[in-house]
Amino acid sequence: MPSRLLLVRHGQTTWHAENRYAGITDVPLTDEGLAQADDLGAWAVRRGVDAVVSSPLGRAVRTASPAAEALGLVPEVVAGLREVDFGWGEGRTVQEMAAEDAEAVRRFRADAESGAFPGSEVPSAAARRATAALRDIAARHPDRTVLVVAHNTLLRITLCALLGVPVGRYRAVFPRLDNAAVTELELGADTAALLSLNVPTRTVRTTRTGDLSA
């Protein structure tokens, strides 16, 4: 039986305001990101979730933790769900990269597969490991609902791969996934159906010191 995978981008991090490529760098959540994680936890209880799975990066684990705790579950960490390694672009803004090599940025924007940043993980490789991870999760949780907390670029690339879209076009087909928003996927052994995209989980805005807009 297919599984329902609730794919979630982690909460806001300290690099969001500067729009830096976090990739495999372990960047902490902001106060806003922590509030988003709390709201996701409350949403997961209302939605009904059977298992919680996370990328190994700290920002994803921290986002998944309130949901797992509220549901009385132990979150499973899956290595294949880590974010894409952006290589040369890691920790940098587009403006910083363009100032050094505008042509490299142009190639990436035109086709993220053929124009992947120097030293980075190409989208097709990221898609293979993440698709394998999601299909394994679905196989181990047949006919169940699983909350999967991962990353913006990885999830968009993987959605393309599962839905038959060229992975190099992920930026055009899925321009963004919001922090702590849910994309619902029904996944079977050899099938994939997108049921919803980028649905917010926050119903009442939480006010915290240093609160930033998502």
Long-range contacts (C-beta under 8 A, 24 or more apart in sequence): 1-142, 1-143, 1-188, 2-138, 2-142, 2-143, 2-186, 2-187, 2-188, 2-191, 2-193, 3-137, 3-138, 3-141, 3-142, 3-143, 3-144, 3-145, 3-146, 3-186, 3-187, 3-188, 4-144, 4-145, 4-146, 4-184, 4-185, 4-186, 4-195, 5-134, 5-137, 5-138, 5-146, 5-148, 5-184, 5-185, 5-186, 5-187, 6-44, 6-47, 6-49, 6-145, 6-146, 6-147, 6-148, 6-182, 6-183, 6-184, 7-148, 7-150, 7-155, 7-159, 7-182, 7-183, 7-184, 7-185, 8-40, 8-63, 8-64, 8-147, 8-148, 8-149, 8-150, 8-180, 8-181, 8-182, 8-183, 8-201, 9-149, 9-150, 9-151, 9-152, 9-155, 9-177, 9-178, 9-179, 9-180, 9-181, 10-55, 10-57, 10-59, 10-60, 10-62, 10-63, 10-149, 10-150, 10-151, 10-179, 10-180, 11-35, 11-36, 11-37, 11-40, 11-59, 11-62, 11-63, 11-179, 11-180, 12-36, 12-179, 12-212, 12-214, 13-59, 15-91, 16-179, 16-212, 16-214, 17-212, 18-93, 19-93, 19-94, 20-91, 20-92, 20-93, 21-86, 21-89, 21-90, 21-91, 21-92, 21-93, 22-59, 22-83, 22-90, 22-91, 23-83, 23-84, 23-85, 23-86, 23-89, 23-90, 23-91, 23-120, 24-57, 24-82, 24-83, 24-84, 24-85, 24-86, 24-90, 25-90, 25-91, 26-57, 26-58, 26-59, 27-59, 28-58, 28-59, 28-62, 29-59, 29-62, 29-63, 30-210, 30-212, 31-208, 31-209, 31-210, 31-211, 31-212, 32-208, 32-210, 32-211, 32-212, 32-213, 32-214, 33-59, 33-62, 33-63, 33-179, 33-180, 34-62, 34-208, 35-206, 35-208, 35-211, 36-63, 36-179, 36-180, 36-201, 36-202, 36-214, 37-62, 37-63, 37-64, 37-65, 37-66, 37-67, 37-180, 38-66, 38-206, 39-180, 39-201, 39-202, 39-203, 39-206, 40-66, 40-67, 40-149, 40-180, 40-201, 41-65, 41-66, 41-67, 41-69, 41-70, 42-66, 42-70, 43-67, 43-182, 43-201, 43-202, 43-203, 44-70, 44-71, 44-147, 45-70, 45-71, 47-145, 48-145, 49-73, 49-145, 49-146, 49-147, 50-141, 50-144, 50-145, 50-146, 51-76, 51-141, 51-144, 51-145, 51-146, 51-147, 52-76, 52-146, 52-147, 52-149, 53-77, 53-78, 53-81, 53-137, 53-146, 53-147, 53-148, 53-149, 54-78, 54-81, 54-148, 54-149, 54-150, 55-81, 55-82, 55-83, 55-149, 55-150, 55-151, 55-154, 56-81, 56-82, 57-82, 57-83, 57-151, 60-149, 60-150, 60-151, 61-149, 63-149, 63-180, 64-147, 64-149, 67-147, 67-149, 78-133, 78-136, 78-137, 79-133, 80-129, 80-130, 80-132, 80-133, 80-136, 81-130, 81-133, 81-148, 81-150, 81-151, 81-154, 82-151, 82-154, 83-150, 83-151, 83-152, 83-153, 83-154, 84-120, 84-121, 84-123, 84-126, 84-151, 84-153, 84-154, 84-157, 85-120, 85-121, 86-117, 86-120, 86-121, 87-116, 87-117, 87-118, 87-119, 87-120, 87-121, 88-117, 88-118, 88-119, 88-120, 89-117, 89-120, 90-120, 109-171, 111-168, 111-169, 112-167, 112-168, 112-169, 112-170, 112-171, 113-166, 113-167, 113-168, 114-168, 115-168, 123-157, 123-160, 123-167, 123-168, 123-170, 124-161, 124-167, 126-153, 126-154, 126-157, 126-158, 127-157, 127-158, 127-160, 127-161, 127-167, 128-161, 130-154, 130-155, 130-157, 130-158, 130-161, 131-158, 131-161, 131-162, 134-158, 134-162, 134-185, 134-187, 135-187, 135-189, 138-187, 138-188, 138-189, 139-189, 152-176, 152-177, 155-183, 159-183, 159-185, 159-194, 162-187, 162-192, 163-192, 163-194, 178-214, 179-214, 180-214
